[in-house]
Amino acid sequence: MAALSGDLASIARSHGLDTLGYLLDIARLEAEQVTRHSDGDSGG
């Protein structure tokens, strides 16, 4: 999800959709944070 959101943000910006690009970057950051949190979770 993080990679896809980043790619979509780049595409949006290339078409002049800066606000959408920004929102997709926020989604990318959230996905990266969740991934980092689950990778560090020991399951206990």
C-alpha positions as a Markdown table, in Angstrom:
| # | Residue | x | y | z |
|---|---|---|---|---|
| 1 | Met | 0.0 | 0.0 | 0.0 |
| 2 | Ala | 2.8 | 2.4 | 0.8 |
| 3 | Ala | 4.5 | 1.9 | -2.5 |
| 4 | Leu | 1.3 | 2.2 | -4.4 |
| 5 | Ser | 0.2 | 5.3 | -2.6 |
| 6 | Gly | 3.6 | 6.9 | -3.4 |
| 7 | Asp | 3.3 | 6.0 | -7.0 |
| 8 | Leu | -0.2 | 7.5 | -7.2 |
| 9 | Ala | 1.0 | 10.6 | -5.4 |
| 10 | Ser | 3.6 | 11.1 | -8.1 |
| 11 | Ile | 1.1 | 10.6 | -10.9 |
| 12 | Ala | -1.3 | 13.0 | -9.3 |
| 13 | Arg | 1.3 | 15.7 | -9.0 |
| 14 | Ser | 2.5 | 15.2 | -12.6 |
| 15 | His | -1.1 | 16.0 | -13.6 |
| 16 | Gly | -1.3 | 19.1 | -11.4 |
| 17 | Leu | -3.3 | 17.5 | -8.6 |
| 18 | Asp | -1.1 | 18.7 | -5.8 |
| 19 | Thr | -3.8 | 18.3 | -3.0 |
| 20 | Leu | -4.5 | 14.8 | -4.1 |
| 21 | Gly | -0.7 | 14.1 | -4.2 |
| 22 | Tyr | -0.4 | 15.4 | -0.7 |
| 23 | Leu | -3.3 | 13.2 | 0.6 |
| 24 | Leu | -1.8 | 10.2 | -1.0 |
| 25 | Asp | 1.6 | 11.0 | 0.6 |
| 26 | Ile | -0.2 | 11.0 | 4.0 |
| 27 | Ala | -1.7 | 7.6 | 3.2 |
| 28 | Arg | 1.8 | 6.4 | 2.2 |
| 29 | Leu | 3.2 | 7.6 | 5.5 |
| 30 | Glu | 0.4 | 6.0 | 7.5 |
| 31 | Ala | 1.0 | 2.7 | 5.6 |
| 32 | Glu | 4.7 | 2.8 | 6.3 |
| 33 | Gln | 4.0 | 3.5 | 10.0 |
| 34 | Val | 1.6 | 0.6 | 10.3 |
| 35 | Thr | 4.2 | -1.7 | 8.5 |
| 36 | Arg | 7.0 | -0.6 | 10.9 |
| 37 | His | 4.7 | -1.1 | 13.9 |
| 38 | Ser | 3.7 | -4.6 | 12.8 |
| 39 | Asp | 7.2 | -5.6 | 11.9 |
| 40 | Gly | 8.3 | -4.7 | 15.4 |
| 41 | Asp | 5.4 | -6.5 | 17.1 |
| 42 | Ser | 6.4 | -9.7 | 18.8 |
| 43 | Gly | 2.9 | -11.0 | 18.8 |
| 44 | Gly | 2.7 | -10.9 | 22.6 |
